[in-house]
Amino acid sequence: MDIVSVLKAMAHPERFRILAQLCDGETCVGDLQISLNRRQAYVSQQLARLRGAGLIRCRRKDTFCY
């Protein structure tokens, strides 16, 4: 894991909010979308960046959960 990539991923305000919400427990993309008041595509893009940095993992149930 590259520390610079991790810090860059965490430095973005919306990604930081996502990480803070995930500290409370697993949640689905739709719930993140509602809490951030953002479109699904935007939330998915931010989640992909966090996954790429190795900060989160995805689990597929009926919907994608993080």
Stockholm file with secondary structure:
# STOCKHOLM 1.0

chainA/1-66         MDIVSVLKAMAHPERFRILAQLCDGETCVGDLQISLNRRQAYVSQQLARLRGAGLIRCRRKDTFCY
#=GR chainA/1-66 SS CCHHHHHHHHHSHHHHHHHHHHHTCCCBHHHHHHHHTCCHHHHHHHHHHHHHTTSCCCEESSSEEC
#=GC SS_cons        CCHHHHHHHHHSHHHHHHHHHHHTCCCBHHHHHHHHTCCHHHHHHHHHHHHHTTSCCCEESSSEEC
//
